[in-house]
Amino acid sequence: MLYTIIPEEIVLADLEKVPASQEITFRGRRLRVLPLPDGKYQIVQLISSNPCDFLSPEFAPGKIL
């Protein structure tokens, strides 16, 4: 639910411009990534229930795989 005085058409105008992300497994961890033009991936989100995974810079959002 979105409560705002801004019209829905304006709020959702650029929704189709958002790049499609993919879910992959990398080194045993599930990641949500954005594919890059050169065949690499940029990490958007780490999907894990292990708190130690979030402390590893290897899985930090923005990192290029």
Backbone as CSV, one residue per row, in Angstrom:
resi,resn,N_x,N_y,N_z,CA_x,CA_y,CA_z,C_x,C_y,C_z
1,MET,0.858,-1.161,0.000,0.000,0.000,0.000,0.906,1.226,0.000
2,LEU,0.595,2.164,-0.843,1.389,3.378,-0.959,0.484,4.569,-0.682
3,TYR,0.778,5.262,0.413,-0.006,6.437,0.772,0.785,7.686,0.398
4,THR,0.317,8.409,-0.589,0.994,9.612,-1.047,0.003,10.518,-1.768
5,ILE,0.334,11.796,-1.808,-0.516,12.727,-2.556,-0.072,12.819,-4.011
6,ILE,1.066,12.184,-4.337,1.572,12.192,-5.707,0.767,11.184,-6.521
7,PRO,0.333,11.562,-7.728,-0.455,10.643,-8.556,0.312,9.355,-8.874
8,GLU,-0.417,8.274,-8.966,0.155,6.960,-9.222,0.966,6.939,-10.524
9,GLU,0.521,7.661,-11.534,1.200,7.688,-12.828,2.623,8.253,-12.692
10,ILE,2.799,9.209,-11.813,4.116,9.810,-11.615,5.006,8.882,-10.786
11,VAL,4.458,8.294,-9.747,5.236,7.408,-8.876,5.734,6.196,-9.654
12,LEU,4.914,5.632,-10.501,5.256,4.399,-11.218,5.739,4.638,-12.644
13,ALA,6.004,5.881,-13.026,6.356,6.212,-14.411,7.622,5.513,-14.885
14,ASP,8.643,5.418,-14.065,9.917,4.839,-14.485,10.083,3.387,-14.069
15,LEU,9.016,2.737,-13.707,9.086,1.369,-13.216,9.660,0.415,-14.263
16,GLU,9.308,0.595,-15.524,9.807,-0.309,-16.554,11.272,-0.051,-16.894
17,LYS,11.853,1.054,-16.419,13.261,1.353,-16.662,14.183,0.673,-15.657
18,VAL,13.635,0.080,-14.620,14.441,-0.612,-13.613,14.992,-1.889,-14.238
19,PRO,16.317,-2.077,-14.205,16.889,-3.275,-14.822,16.449,-4.544,-14.102
20,ALA,16.286,-5.608,-14.862,15.844,-6.885,-14.292,17.012,-7.571,-13.598
21,SER,16.807,-7.969,-12.361,17.847,-8.673,-11.616,17.619,-10.174,-11.724
22,GLN,18.672,-10.917,-11.426,18.614,-12.373,-11.466,19.065,-12.912,-10.119
23,GLU,18.655,-14.120,-9.806,19.113,-14.784,-8.597,20.068,-15.893,-9.010
24,ILE,21.289,-15.872,-8.462,22.300,-16.876,-8.793,22.888,-17.437,-7.503
25,THR,23.604,-18.542,-7.630,24.359,-19.108,-6.527,25.837,-18.916,-6.838
26,PHE,26.559,-18.300,-5.908,27.974,-18.031,-6.078,28.683,-18.445,-4.795
27,ARG,29.603,-19.409,-4.915,30.333,-19.941,-3.759,29.404,-20.389,-2.636
28,GLY,28.306,-21.018,-3.016,27.378,-21.575,-2.041,26.404,-20.590,-1.429
29,ARG,26.436,-19.331,-1.871,25.515,-18.308,-1.352,24.576,-17.863,-2.462
30,ARG,23.325,-17.597,-2.090,22.365,-17.059,-3.060,22.516,-15.552,-3.116
31,LEU,22.579,-15.028,-4.325,22.753,-13.598,-4.541,21.744,-13.100,-5.553
32,ARG,21.264,-11.889,-5.363,20.479,-11.198,-6.391,21.466,-10.261,-7.070
33,VAL,21.594,-10.378,-8.395,22.596,-9.639,-9.149,21.981,-8.958,-10.364
34,LEU,22.686,-7.938,-10.849,22.336,-7.285,-12.112,23.370,-7.702,-13.148
35,PRO,22.935,-8.229,-14.294,23.896,-8.561,-15.342,24.458,-7.277,-15.963
36,LEU,25.763,-7.268,-16.206,26.426,-6.131,-16.829,26.718,-6.459,-18.289
37,PRO,26.912,-5.447,-19.122,27.119,-5.688,-20.562,28.337,-6.560,-20.878
38,ASP,29.366,-6.545,-20.053,30.586,-7.302,-20.346,30.542,-8.750,-19.851
39,GLY,29.362,-9.228,-19.463,29.206,-10.610,-19.022,29.428,-10.816,-17.535
40,LYS,29.745,-9.767,-16.816,29.928,-9.857,-15.376,28.610,-9.532,-14.673
41,TYR,28.621,-9.641,-13.343,27.437,-9.360,-12.542,27.792,-8.399,-11.422
42,GLN,26.823,-7.556,-11.036,26.979,-6.672,-9.889,26.010,-7.140,-8.809
43,ILE,26.540,-7.343,-7.609,25.715,-7.828,-6.502,24.754,-6.729,-6.048
44,VAL,23.477,-7.090,-5.941,22.449,-6.191,-5.435,22.079,-6.570,-4.007
45,GLN,21.993,-7.890,-3.745,21.519,-8.357,-2.448,22.075,-9.743,-2.162
46,LEU,22.459,-9.973,-0.922,22.848,-11.294,-0.446,21.634,-11.900,0.241
47,ILE,21.308,-13.132,-0.132,20.164,-13.820,0.471,20.727,-14.965,1.306
48,SER,20.789,-14.752,2.623,21.390,-15.742,3.513,20.783,-15.622,4.907
49,SER,20.788,-16.733,5.612,20.348,-16.713,7.004,21.542,-16.759,7.956
50,ASN,22.749,-16.795,7.397,23.971,-16.833,8.200,24.498,-15.407,8.376
51,PRO,24.513,-14.883,9.595,24.986,-13.513,9.822,26.439,-13.287,9.404
52,CYS,27.255,-14.314,9.461,28.668,-14.171,9.076,28.822,-13.848,7.588
53,ASP,27.892,-14.310,6.750,27.957,-14.010,5.313,27.880,-12.510,5.058
54,PHE,27.135,-11.794,5.876,26.949,-10.360,5.672,28.176,-9.553,6.085
55,LEU,29.103,-10.160,6.820,30.327,-9.488,7.228,31.439,-9.646,6.199
56,SER,31.255,-10.537,5.242,32.275,-10.786,4.228,32.197,-9.742,3.119
57,PRO,33.315,-9.041,2.845,33.305,-8.061,1.751,33.149,-8.704,0.385
58,GLU,33.358,-10.015,0.309,33.208,-10.737,-0.953,31.771,-10.697,-1.466
59,PHE,30.807,-10.575,-0.561,29.389,-10.591,-0.938,28.720,-9.233,-0.730
60,ALA,29.489,-8.161,-0.655,28.949,-6.825,-0.410,28.187,-6.298,-1.625
61,PRO,27.064,-5.623,-1.406,26.334,-5.027,-2.535,27.225,-4.039,-3.288
62,GLY,27.140,-4.106,-4.612,27.951,-3.243,-5.464,29.189,-3.943,-5.991
63,LYS,29.597,-5.026,-5.361,30.784,-5.761,-5.806,30.515,-6.396,-7.168
64,ILE,31.532,-6.393,-8.035,31.424,-6.972,-9.370,31.992,-8.391,-9.337
65,LEU,31.235,-9.322,-9.901,31.681,-10.728,-9.988,32.138,-11.014,-11.403
